[in-house]
Amino acid sequence: MGIHPTAIIHPAAKLDPAVEVGPYAVIGPGTVIGPGCIIGPHCLVEHTTMGRDNRILAAAYVGTPPQDLKYAGEPTRLVMGDRNVVREGVTLNRGTKATGETRIGSGCLFMALSHVAHDCRIGDGVILVNAVGLAGHASIGDHAVMGGFSGVHQFVRIGRLCMISAGSMIGKDIPPFCTAQGDRASLRGLNALGLRRAGFAPAAVRAVKNAYVTLFHSGLRLEEAVAKLRSESPGPEVAELLDFISCSQRGIMRPASGAAEGEGVEV
């Protein structure tokens, strides 16, 4: 298709010859678009660097200014990897001077009307279902799935392979491999099916389950549980879980009050 005659391309934008741009799309300044990308009709892309084979569907807004009252127009960017799909009405804001950029990995799916705010960090293979909202500086680990209409507070981290139920409101960090649900959300166990689909060996799934029970159902304070598990020379999956918890600034989400031991943890 090439460049539609109604599209507007800023003279400083850099587009690979294999890029397609649809009707009435606007490619603004500071934009670099790699080969095989498709920019749909009525989209706006500016101050963005994207890799190859990304698909930006109709009326999506990529690299637009942050919705931050402190932002004064300083030069910042949105950086996107390869093979991402950005559906209708999605908004992906660029960074602020705090970090300089919003960063998105590869192979992600942003369903219609989802929003990624300034300075967020999105891993590979992440799925944001319809109308998910991420506040500024949120971090989403690889292959996490955010259910529709869920919301994430600023600076919250969500670990790798987490599964967040629709409508959840997330105000604290969620460790890798966990599921969460509710307003305000609480942990509901492990994403055991997701771990198996990701190729985790049965022994690794059992080890993560046992660590989850020690962390949240043993009666130990969280710091004591982390120290106990570290003393047992954990495997890489459990070590990842412990490292995430130890780095938390906002605090770690816990299971709902009265939750049974190992609720939602299958092997």
C-alpha positions in Angstrom: 0.0 0.0 0.0 2.9 2.4 0.8 2.0 5.9 2.0 -1.6 7.0 1.4 -1.9 10.4 -0.3 -3.9 11.8 2.6 -1.3 10.9 5.2 0.9 13.7 6.7 4.5 12.8 7.2 6.8 15.2 9.1 9.9 15.9 7.0 12.2 14.9 9.9 10.5 11.5 10.4 12.4 8.5 9.3 10.3 5.7 7.8 11.7 2.5 6.3 10.7 2.0 2.6 8.7 -1.0 3.6 6.4 0.9 6.0 2.7 1.3 5.2 0.8 4.4 6.3 -3.0 4.6 6.0 -5.5 7.4 5.2 -5.3 10.5 7.3 -2.6 9.2 9.6 -0.1 11.7 10.9 3.6 10.8 11.5 5.1 13.6 13.6 8.6 14.7 14.4 11.2 12.6 16.1 9.7 9.4 14.7 11.7 6.4 13.5 9.7 3.5 12.1 11.3 0.2 11.1 10.5 -2.2 8.2 7.2 -4.0 7.9 5.3 -1.7 10.2 1.7 -0.8 9.3 0.3 2.5 10.6 -3.5 2.5 10.2 -6.0 5.2 9.3 -6.3 8.3 11.6 -3.4 7.3 13.8 -0.9 9.8 15.3 2.7 8.6 15.9 5.3 11.1 17.1 8.5 11.1 19.1 8.6 7.3 18.8 11.2 4.8 17.8 9.7 1.4 16.8 11.3 -1.7 15.5 9.9 -3.9 12.8 6.6 -5.5 12.0 4.5 -3.5 14.4 0.8 -3.0 13.6 -0.9 0.2 14.7 -4.6 0.0 14.0 -7.1 2.8 13.5 -7.2 5.9 15.7 -4.3 4.9 18.0 -2.1 7.6 19.5 1.5 6.6 20.0 4.3 8.7 21.6 1.9 11.5 22.5 2.7 13.9 25.4 2.5 12.6 29.0 -0.6 13.5 31.0 1.6 15.0 33.7 1.2 18.6 34.9 4.9 18.9 35.5 5.7 18.1 31.9 7.0 21.3 30.2 7.6 20.1 26.7 11.1 18.7 27.2 12.2 16.2 24.6 11.3 12.6 25.6 10.5 9.4 23.7 8.5 6.2 23.4 10.6 3.2 22.4 8.9 0.1 21.1 10.3 -3.2 20.0 9.1 -5.6 17.3 5.8 -7.3 16.4 3.6 -5.4 18.7 -0.1 -5.0 17.9 -1.8 -1.7 19.0 -5.6 -1.8 18.5 -8.2 0.9 18.0 -8.1 4.0 20.3 -5.0 2.9 22.3 -2.9 5.7 23.9 0.8 5.2 24.5 2.4 8.3 26.0 6.0 9.1 25.9 8.2 9.7 29.0 8.9 12.7 31.1 12.3 14.1 32.2 12.2 11.7 35.1 13.4 8.8 32.9 13.3 10.3 29.4 11.2 7.5 27.9 8.4 5.0 28.0 9.7 1.6 26.9 7.7 -1.3 25.4 9.2 -4.7 24.5 8.3 -7.0 21.7 5.3 -9.2 20.9 2.8 -7.3 23.0 -0.9 -6.8 22.4 -2.6 -3.6 23.5 -6.4 -4.1 23.0 -8.8 -1.3 22.2 -8.8 1.7 24.5 -6.0 0.6 26.7 -3.6 3.2 28.0 0.1 3.3 28.9 1.1 6.4 30.8 4.5 8.2 30.8 7.7 6.4 31.9 6.1 2.9 32.0 8.2 -0.2 31.4 6.4 -3.0 29.5 8.2 -6.3 28.9 7.8 -8.8 26.1 4.6 -10.6 25.3 2.5 -8.5 27.6 -1.3 -8.4 26.9 -3.4 -5.4 28.0 -7.1 -6.3 27.5 -9.6 -3.6 26.6 -9.6 -0.4 28.6 -6.7 -1.4 30.9 -5.1 1.8 32.4 -1.5 2.0 33.6 -0.5 5.1 35.5 2.9 6.6 35.2 6.1 4.7 36.0 4.3 1.3 36.2 6.3 -1.8 35.3 4.8 -4.9 33.7 6.9 -8.1 33.5 7.2 -10.4 30.5 4.1 -12.3 29.4 1.8 -10.8 32.1 -1.9 -10.5 31.2 -4.0 -7.6 32.4 -7.7 -8.3 32.4 -10.1 -5.8 30.9 -10.8 -2.5 32.8 -8.1 -3.2 35.4 -6.1 -0.3 36.6 -2.5 0.1 38.0 -1.4 2.8 40.4 1.7 4.8 39.5 5.1 3.1 40.3 3.5 -0.3 40.8 5.4 -3.3 39.5 3.7 -6.4 38.2 6.0 -9.4 37.8 6.6 -11.9 35.0 3.8 -14.3 34.0 1.2 -12.7 36.3 -2.5 -12.9 35.5 -4.7 -10.0 36.6 -8.5 -10.5 36.6 -10.8 -8.0 34.9 -11.8 -5.0 36.9 -8.9 -5.3 39.4 -7.4 -2.2 41.0 -3.7 -2.7 41.7 -2.1 -0.5 44.3 0.8 -2.7 45.4 3.5 -4.8 43.7 2.5 -8.2 42.5 5.2 -10.8 42.6 6.0 -12.9 39.5 3.8 -15.9 38.7 0.9 -14.8 40.8 -2.8 -14.1 40.1 -4.7 -11.2 41.6 -8.3 -10.1 41.7 -10.6 -7.5 43.2 -11.1 -3.9 44.1 -8.8 -3.4 46.0 -7.0 -6.4 44.6 -5.5 -9.2 46.6 -3.4 -12.3 45.6 -5.5 -15.3 44.6 -2.7 -17.9 44.2 -0.3 -18.8 41.4 -0.8 -18.7 37.7 0.0 -22.4 37.5 -1.5 -22.9 34.1 0.5 -20.0 32.7 3.7 -21.4 34.2 3.1 -24.8 32.5 2.3 -23.1 29.2 5.5 -21.2 29.5 7.4 -24.5 29.8 8.1 -24.6 33.5 9.1 -28.1 34.6 6.8 -29.7 37.1 9.5 -29.5 39.7 9.9 -25.7 39.2 6.1 -25.3 39.5 6.1 -27.2 42.8 9.1 -25.1 44.1 7.3 -21.9 43.3 4.1 -23.2 45.0 6.0 -24.2 48.1 7.7 -20.7 48.1 4.3 -19.0 47.8 3.0 -21.0 50.8 6.0 -20.1 52.9 5.8 -16.4 51.9 2.1 -15.9 52.5 0.7 -18.7 54.6 3.4 -19.8 57.0 2.8 -17.2 59.7 6.3 -15.7 59.2 6.8 -12.1 58.6 7.5 -11.5 54.9 11.2 -10.6 55.6 11.6 -13.8 57.7 10.0 -15.9 55.0 12.3 -14.4 52.3 15.4 -15.1 54.5 14.3 -18.7 55.1 13.8 -19.4 51.4 17.1 -17.8 50.5 18.9 -20.0 53.1 17.6 -23.1 51.2 19.6 -22.3 48.0 16.5 -21.8 45.8 16.3 -22.5 42.1 16.2 -19.7 39.6 12.4 -19.3 39.6 12.1 -19.0 43.4 15.2 -16.7 43.4 13.4 -14.4 40.8 10.4 -14.3 43.1 12.5 -13.4 46.2 14.5 -10.8 44.3 11.3 -9.1 43.1 10.0 -8.9 46.7 13.2 -7.6 48.1 13.3 -4.7 45.6 9.7 -3.5 46.3 9.2 0.1 47.2 5.4 0.2 47.3 5.0 -3.0 49.3 3.9 -6.4 48.2 0.3 -7.4 47.7 -0.9 -10.2 50.0 -3.7 -12.8 49.8 -7.2 -11.8 50.9 -7.8 -11.9 54.7 -8.9 -15.4 55.6 -7.7 -17.0 52.4 -7.0 -20.7 52.7 -3.4 -21.9 52.6 -2.3 -22.2 49.0 -5.7 -21.0 47.6 -5.6 -21.0 43.8 -2.3 -22.9 43.8 -2.5 -25.9 41.5 0.2 -28.4 40.5 
